Amino acid sequence: MLFPRKCCYNTKMAEKRATKKSKVRAIRRTSAVTVKPVGAVKEKTNNLLFSKIKKINLKILSVIIIVVVVCVLYLLKGLFIAAIVNGTPISRFTVTSELEQKDGKQVLSNLVAQTLIEQEARRRHVSVSQKEVDDSVKTIEANLASQGQTLDEALATQGMTRADFMEQLKIQDLIEKMFSKEVKVTDKEVTDYIEQNKASIPSDLTGNNLNNSVRQQLLQQKLSTVFQDWLTDAQKNAKIMYFVNFQ
């Protein structure tokens, strides 16, 4: 009789324990707090820190770009502004427009002629080295020095720079190389010229010096005539498209 009571007692105790455990589990589930892993927290912190650093770097970069742009504009101000008169700027465009209206037609014509000469020189495989240009400059400087003048002074009176002058010398040398074979001056032409221009010939020029000087002058005149004839034909036959019309 005692054994069944013990079994009944044990059964009731087990049920009570099971009920208590289920209640505890329910309480734990309802009161449970989700805890994020430590790595996730660190990653989120790093992302926030990186975002702040990125914003700061963008601000610094923006300031640097603005400073650089301002400095560049200041250094290159001559490309946009020619002068400032009592606070009023005169733009480079205004100056360029005035120059174009005044000399644009002649300048463009010269550039077209120069381009045709260079194209013809390439076609004929004719070139002028820098040494040849330098030698021509030295010869001219020596001639000017004998007259008590420097090349820079002579260029200043013509409103030319040394670079422009050397470019013209190169073109002239190309012309001479291409057309000099077509030009000849006879001794009779030299003698006739001296006889016809005695009054204008300097008294210190005599003998071979006089003959050589006159021969060179006549050669240049003939060379100029031959070149002008060629240039006229070249301009007629060339395909030239003009996009501006200067008055």
C-alpha positions in Angstrom: 0.0 0.0 0.0 2.9 2.4 0.6 4.5 1.9 -2.8 1.7 3.3 -4.8 1.6 6.5 -2.7 5.3 7.0 -3.3 4.7 6.7 -7.0 1.8 9.1 -7.0 3.9 11.5 -5.0 6.9 11.3 -7.4 4.6 11.8 -10.3 3.1 15.0 -8.8 6.5 16.3 -8.0 7.7 15.7 -11.6 4.7 17.5 -13.0 5.4 20.5 -10.7 9.0 20.6 -11.7 8.1 20.4 -15.4 5.6 23.2 -15.0 8.1 25.3 -13.2 10.8 24.7 -15.9 8.3 25.7 -18.7 7.4 28.9 -16.8 11.1 29.7 -16.4 11.7 29.2 -20.1 8.7 31.4 -21.0 10.0 34.1 -18.7 13.4 33.9 -20.3 12.0 34.1 -23.8 9.9 37.1 -23.0 12.6 38.9 -21.1 15.5 37.9 -23.4 17.6 40.8 -24.9 19.3 40.3 -28.2 23.0 40.8 -27.8 25.0 41.7 -30.9 28.3 40.0 -31.5 31.4 42.1 -30.5 32.7 42.0 -34.1 29.5 43.6 -35.5 29.7 46.4 -32.9 33.3 47.1 -33.9 32.4 47.0 -37.6 29.6 49.5 -37.1 31.9 51.8 -35.1 34.6 51.6 -37.8 32.1 52.4 -40.5 30.9 55.5 -38.6 34.5 56.6 -38.0 35.4 56.0 -41.7 32.3 58.0 -42.8 33.3 61.0 -40.6 36.9 60.8 -41.9 35.7 60.7 -45.5 33.5 63.8 -45.0 36.4 65.6 -43.4 38.7 64.6 -46.3 36.1 65.7 -48.9 35.9 69.1 -47.2 39.7 69.4 -47.2 39.9 68.3 -50.8 37.3 70.9 -51.8 39.2 73.7 -50.1 42.5 72.6 -51.8 40.8 72.5 -55.3 39.4 76.0 -54.7 42.8 77.3 -53.7 44.5 75.7 -56.7 41.9 77.0 -59.1 42.2 80.6 -57.7 46.0 80.4 -58.0 45.9 79.1 -61.5 43.4 81.8 -62.6 45.7 84.5 -61.0 48.8 83.2 -62.7 47.0 82.9 -66.0 45.1 86.1 -65.7 46.9 87.5 -68.7 45.0 84.9 -70.9 41.7 86.5 -70.0 42.5 90.1 -69.0 44.7 92.4 -71.0 44.6 95.4 -68.6 42.6 97.0 -65.8 41.9 100.7 -65.9 40.7 102.2 -62.6 39.1 98.9 -61.7 37.5 98.4 -65.2 39.0 95.3 -66.9 39.8 95.2 -70.6 39.5 91.6 -71.8 42.0 89.8 -74.0 39.1 89.0 -76.3 38.5 92.7 -76.9 42.1 93.3 -77.9 42.2 90.2 -80.1 39.0 91.4 -81.9 40.5 94.8 -82.5 43.7 93.3 -83.9 41.7 90.9 -86.1 39.7 93.7 -87.6 42.8 95.8 -88.2 45.4 93.2 -89.4 43.5 89.9 -89.5 43.2 89.7 -93.2 47.0 90.2 -93.8 48.0 87.9 -90.9 45.7 85.1 -92.2 47.0 85.6 -95.7 50.6 85.3 -94.4 49.8 82.1 -92.5 48.1 80.5 -95.5 51.2 81.3 -97.6 53.5 79.9 -94.9 51.5 76.7 -94.7 51.7 76.3 -98.5 55.4 76.8 -98.5 55.9 74.2 -95.7 53.7 71.7 -97.5 55.7 72.2 -100.8 59.0 71.8 -98.9 57.8 68.5 -97.4 56.7 67.4 -100.9 60.2 68.2 -102.3 61.9 66.8 -99.2 63.5 70.1 -98.5 64.3 71.2 -94.9 66.2 73.8 -93.0 68.2 72.9 -89.8 68.4 75.0 -86.7 72.1 75.4 -87.3 71.4 77.0 -90.7 69.0 79.4 -89.1 71.5 80.3 -86.4 74.2 80.9 -89.1 71.9 83.3 -90.9 71.2 85.1 -87.7 75.0 85.5 -87.0 75.6 86.9 -90.5 72.8 89.4 -90.1 74.1 90.4 -86.7 77.6 90.9 -88.1 76.2 93.1 -90.9 74.2 95.2 -88.4 77.1 95.5 -86.1 79.2 97.0 -88.9 76.5 99.7 -89.2 76.5 100.4 -85.4 73.2 98.6 -84.7 72.1 95.4 -82.9 69.6 92.9 -84.1 67.4 93.5 -81.1 67.3 97.2 -81.9 66.4 96.5 -85.5 63.6 94.1 -84.5 62.2 96.6 -82.0 61.8 99.2 -84.8 59.8 96.6 -86.8 57.8 95.4 -83.8 59.1 91.9 -84.1 60.4 89.4 -81.6 63.5 87.3 -82.1 61.4 84.1 -82.3 59.2 85.6 -85.1 62.3 86.8 -87.0 64.0 83.3 -86.8 60.7 81.7 -88.1 60.8 84.1 -91.0 64.4 83.3 -91.7 63.5 79.6 -91.8 60.8 80.3 -94.4 63.1 82.4 -96.5 65.8 79.7 -96.4 63.1 77.1 -97.5 62.2 79.4 -100.4 65.8 79.8 -101.5 66.5 76.1 -101.4 63.3 75.3 -103.4 63.6 78.0 -106.1 67.2 79.2 -106.2 68.0 76.7 -109.0 65.4 78.4 -111.2 67.2 81.8 -110.8 70.4 82.9 -112.5 72.2 86.3 -112.8 74.6 87.0 -115.6 77.7 89.2 -115.5 76.1 91.5 -118.0 73.1 92.0 -115.7 75.4 93.0 -112.9 77.3 95.4 -115.1 74.2 97.0 -116.4 72.7 97.4 -113.0 75.9 99.2 -111.7 75.9 101.5 -114.8 72.2 102.4 -114.3 72.4 103.0 -110.5 75.8 104.7 -110.1 74.2 107.6 -108.2 72.6 105.3 -105.5 75.6 103.0 -105.0 77.6 103.7 -101.8 81.1 105.1 -102.6 82.8 102.6 -100.3 81.6 99.6 -102.4 84.0 98.9 -105.2 85.5 96.0 -107.2 84.4 92.4 -106.2 82.5 93.6 -103.1 80.3 95.8 -105.4 79.8 93.0 -107.9 78.9 90.5 -105.2 76.5 92.8 -103.5 74.7 93.7 -106.7 74.6 90.0 -107.8 73.0 89.0 -104.4 70.5 91.9 -104.8 69.5 90.8 -108.3 69.3 87.2 -107.2 66.8 88.1 -104.4 64.7 90.2 -106.8 64.5 87.3 -109.3 63.9 84.8 -106.5 61.1 86.9 -105.2 59.5 87.1 -108.7 59.7 83.3 -109.2 58.3 82.7 -105.7 55.4 85.0 -106.1 54.4 83.4 -109.4 54.5 80.0 -107.7 52.5 81.2 -104.7 49.8 82.7 -106.9 49.4 79.3 -108.7 49.6 77.4 -105.4 46.8 79.5 -103.9 44.6 79.0 -106.9 45.1 75.2 -107.0 45.0 74.7 -103.2 41.8 73.7 -101.4 41.5 76.5 -98.9 38.4 76.9 -96.7 38.0 80.2 -94.9 35.8 80.3 -91.8 36.2 84.0 -91.0 35.8 87.0 -93.3 37.9 90.0 -92.5 37.0 93.3 -94.0 
